[in-house]
Every structure is written in C-alpha cells, then in structure tokens.
Amino acid sequence: MIQIPWPPSLNAYYRKFRNHMVIAEAGRKYREAIKELIGPVTARTERLAVVMILCPPDRRRRDVDNFAKCVFDAFTKAGVWVDDSQIDFLCISRGGIVKDGVIFLAICGMDAIETEGLELVQSAATVAARATPRGREAGGVESKRRRSNAVAGSEAQALTLRSMKLRKSSSSNAK
C-alpha cells in the first residue's frame, strides 16, 4: 500500500495553450513529487489491478473518478508502469477527511487479483478505514488518532509485504 499526496484538481492540473491541453505547472510539480516519493523503480509490464482510497482534505463534493487521471499520469511519468492502459481492474473508494488530503494506493498484477482479489480489496479498505476513521474529523481525541494511524501503518506494511510476495510468486509462475 502506497500513501501519496492529494493531487491538484483537473482544472489546475491541465491548462489550455494555443488551443491544446497541456500539463500546467501544478501538474508538473505533482508529477515530480510522485517521482521523488516513489524513487527509482522498474516499470511493470503485466496487466494490473489498482485499489485507490481517497481521503480528501475537506468536505467539498468531489467525483471520485476525476482523481484517477492525475494519479495515473504521475505514476506513468514516474515509471511505475509502462502505460495506464495496463490497468484492467480499478476500485476507487472514498475514505475519511485527512488534513491536506491523502490517497492510499495498492497495485498488483491481475493474476494475483484473480486468486486473492477480494482479500486485497478488503485489506486496503481496512487500512484506510483505520487511518482515517469517519468520526475523527468531527473532533476525535488526539490519542485515538495516533493509535489508529499506528495500527494502520503496521497493517499497511503487512499489506505491502503480502503484495510483494504475490508479485514474486506470480512472476515465478509465469516463467
């Protein structure tokens, strides 16, 4: 499970220049932030499944599907995958409100999602729910925040390890 910063809105991400849509400065900065966060990686070439949990910075109304484009463009630019057309399965869910906003992301190969997909989706949802309980923004206690984030952090690590094991086993099965 990867935790990434909240992306700029589509209106801030793109702009029109000489009758063409181009990536605006906010979009370029977001791409660079994702690239630095992820670091050097080998691009994945297999068919992919992605689970996204959006934890917005405030209570404004937002369409959950609008954020996939910015995030996928940034991940393509960072070299996580060759192209976002590799994504065959996409699950997007809205989490609780988090200061400055955050997105939790789980990526695995389609062969892993076919065998253990429901479990992966449930684990990702559990991590996000514990990191951002819905009642917290309404004045939850500070100690509960720290505790829930610590629990979510350990579950996120377990989910990441599980995802890595699935990726290793699926690549060894492919050979």
C-alpha positions as CSV (number, residue, x, y, z in Angstrom):
1,M,0.0,0.0,0.0
2,I,1.4,3.3,-1.1
3,Q,0.4,6.7,0.5
4,I,0.6,9.6,-1.9
5,P,-0.3,13.3,-1.5
6,W,-3.6,14.7,-2.7
7,P,-3.4,15.7,-6.4
8,P,-4.4,19.1,-7.8
9,S,-7.8,19.4,-9.3
10,L,-8.2,18.6,-13.0
11,N,-8.6,22.4,-13.7
12,A,-5.3,23.1,-12.0
13,Y,-3.6,20.0,-13.5
14,Y,-4.3,20.9,-17.1
15,R,-4.4,24.2,-18.9
16,K,-5.0,25.3,-22.5
17,F,-2.1,26.6,-24.5
18,R,-2.6,27.7,-28.1
19,N,-5.7,25.6,-28.5
20,H,-4.1,22.5,-27.0
21,M,-4.4,21.0,-23.5
22,V,-1.1,20.8,-21.7
23,I,0.1,19.9,-18.2
24,A,0.0,23.0,-16.0
25,E,2.8,23.9,-13.5
26,A,0.7,22.4,-10.6
27,G,0.5,19.2,-12.6
28,R,4.2,19.1,-13.3
29,K,5.0,19.7,-9.7
30,Y,2.7,16.9,-8.7
31,R,4.4,14.5,-11.2
32,E,7.8,15.4,-9.8
33,A,6.6,14.9,-6.2
34,I,5.3,11.4,-7.0
35,K,8.5,10.6,-8.8
36,E,10.6,11.6,-5.8
37,L,8.3,9.8,-3.4
38,I,8.4,6.5,-5.4
39,G,12.1,6.7,-6.3
40,P,13.7,4.5,-9.0
41,V,11.5,1.5,-10.0
42,T,11.4,-1.0,-12.8
43,A,8.3,-0.4,-14.9
44,R,5.7,-3.2,-14.6
45,T,4.6,-4.7,-17.9
46,E,1.8,-7.1,-16.8
47,R,-1.9,-6.4,-16.6
48,L,-2.6,-4.6,-13.4
49,A,-5.2,-4.1,-10.7
50,V,-5.4,-0.9,-8.7
51,V,-7.2,-0.1,-5.5
52,M,-7.4,3.6,-4.6
53,I,-8.8,5.1,-1.3
54,L,-9.3,8.8,-1.5
55,C,-9.1,10.7,1.8
56,P,-10.0,14.3,0.9
57,P,-8.7,17.4,2.7
58,D,-12.1,18.9,3.3
59,R,-15.9,18.2,2.9
60,R,-16.3,19.6,-0.6
61,R,-18.2,17.5,-3.1
62,R,-15.9,15.6,-5.4
63,D,-16.3,13.0,-8.1
64,V,-14.0,10.1,-7.1
65,D,-13.3,9.1,-10.8
66,N,-11.7,12.5,-11.5
67,F,-8.6,11.7,-9.4
68,A,-7.6,8.6,-11.2
69,K,-6.3,10.5,-14.3
70,C,-3.9,12.8,-12.4
71,V,-2.6,9.9,-10.3
72,F,-2.2,7.5,-13.2
73,D,-0.4,10.2,-15.3
74,A,2.0,10.8,-12.4
75,F,2.7,7.1,-12.0
76,T,3.3,6.6,-15.7
77,K,5.7,9.5,-15.7
78,A,7.4,8.0,-12.6
79,G,7.9,4.7,-14.4
80,V,5.7,2.5,-12.2
81,W,4.1,1.0,-15.3
82,V,4.6,1.5,-19.0
83,D,1.2,2.9,-19.6
84,D,-2.0,3.2,-17.6
85,S,-3.8,1.2,-20.3
86,Q,-2.4,-1.8,-18.5
87,I,-4.9,-1.4,-15.7
88,D,-7.7,-3.9,-16.1
89,F,-9.3,-3.6,-12.6
90,L,-9.8,-0.4,-10.7
91,C,-11.5,0.1,-7.4
92,I,-11.9,3.6,-6.0
93,S,-13.4,4.3,-2.6
94,R,-13.8,7.5,-0.5
95,G,-12.2,7.4,2.9
96,G,-12.4,9.9,5.8
97,I,-11.2,13.5,5.8
98,V,-7.5,14.0,6.4
99,K,-5.6,17.3,6.8
100,D,-4.0,18.2,3.4
101,G,-5.6,15.0,1.8
102,V,-4.0,11.7,1.0
103,I,-4.6,8.8,-1.3
104,F,-3.9,5.2,-0.4
105,L,-3.0,3.0,-3.4
106,A,-2.5,-0.7,-3.8
107,I,-1.2,-2.1,-7.1
108,C,-0.9,-5.8,-8.0
109,G,-0.9,-8.0,-11.1
110,M,-4.2,-9.3,-12.5
111,D,-3.1,-12.9,-11.8
112,A,-2.9,-12.0,-8.1
113,I,-6.2,-10.2,-8.1
114,E,-7.9,-13.2,-9.7
115,T,-6.7,-15.6,-6.9
116,E,-6.9,-13.3,-3.9
117,G,-8.6,-10.1,-5.2
118,L,-11.3,-9.7,-2.6
119,E,-8.9,-10.2,0.2
120,L,-6.6,-7.5,-1.2
121,V,-9.5,-5.0,-1.6
122,Q,-10.7,-5.7,1.9
123,S,-7.2,-5.3,3.4
124,A,-6.8,-2.0,1.6
125,A,-10.2,-0.8,2.8
126,T,-9.3,-1.8,6.4
127,V,-6.0,0.1,6.3
128,A,-7.7,3.3,5.0
129,A,-10.6,3.0,7.4
130,R,-8.2,2.7,10.4
131,A,-6.0,5.5,9.2
132,T,-9.0,7.8,8.6
133,P,-12.0,6.9,10.8
134,R,-15.0,8.9,9.7
135,G,-15.7,10.3,13.1
136,R,-12.2,11.8,13.5
137,E,-12.9,15.0,11.6
138,A,-15.8,15.7,14.0
139,G,-13.5,16.2,16.9
140,G,-12.0,12.8,17.7
141,V,-9.5,12.5,20.5
142,E,-5.8,13.0,19.7
143,S,-4.7,9.8,21.3
144,K,-7.2,7.8,19.2
145,R,-5.7,9.4,16.1
146,R,-2.2,8.4,16.9
147,R,-3.3,4.9,17.8
148,S,-5.4,4.4,14.7
149,N,-2.5,5.7,12.5
150,A,0.0,3.4,14.2
151,V,-2.4,0.4,13.6
152,A,-2.9,1.4,10.0
153,G,0.8,1.8,9.5
154,S,1.5,-1.8,10.6
155,E,-1.4,-3.1,8.5
156,A,-0.1,-1.1,5.5
157,Q,3.3,-2.7,6.0
158,A,1.8,-6.2,6.2
159,L,-0.3,-5.5,3.0
160,T,2.8,-4.2,1.2
161,L,4.7,-7.4,2.1
162,R,1.8,-9.5,1.0
163,S,1.6,-7.7,-2.3
164,M,5.3,-8.2,-2.8
165,K,5.0,-11.9,-2.1
166,L,2.1,-12.2,-4.5
167,R,4.1,-10.4,-7.2
168,K,7.1,-12.7,-6.7
169,S,5.0,-15.8,-6.8
170,S,3.2,-14.6,-9.9
171,S,6.4,-13.8,-11.7
172,S,7.9,-17.2,-10.8
173,N,4.7,-18.9,-12.0
174,A,4.9,-17.0,-15.3
175,K,8.4,-18.4,-16.1
